[in-house]
Amino acid sequence: MIPGYLSETENSEALARRFEKMAGAGGKAVIAQLRRDMQLLAEAYVIGDPESVMLFDRLAMECRKLE
């Protein structure tokens, strides 16, 4: 879920807290470790890089399983 993309969502801080809670023990450290890579992937997705779009969509499907 990307805040503000296609639909209204909670503010980004609330969304981050909810994701951290779903990630469980140690999730905060993993999120911090992967933050820059995910930011780059999201930027590549926005510009339409085909491989990035495929990878981002696959990761999004895996994250949906947490909901």
Sequence and secondary structure as in RCSB ss.txt:
>XXXX:A:sequence
MIPGYLSETENSEALARRFEKMAGAGGKAVIAQLRRDMQLLAEAYVIGDPESVMLFDRLAMECRKLE
>XXXX:A:secstr
  TTSSS    HHHHHHHHHHHH TTHHHHHHHHHHHHHHHHHHHHHT HHHHHHHHHHHHHHHTT 
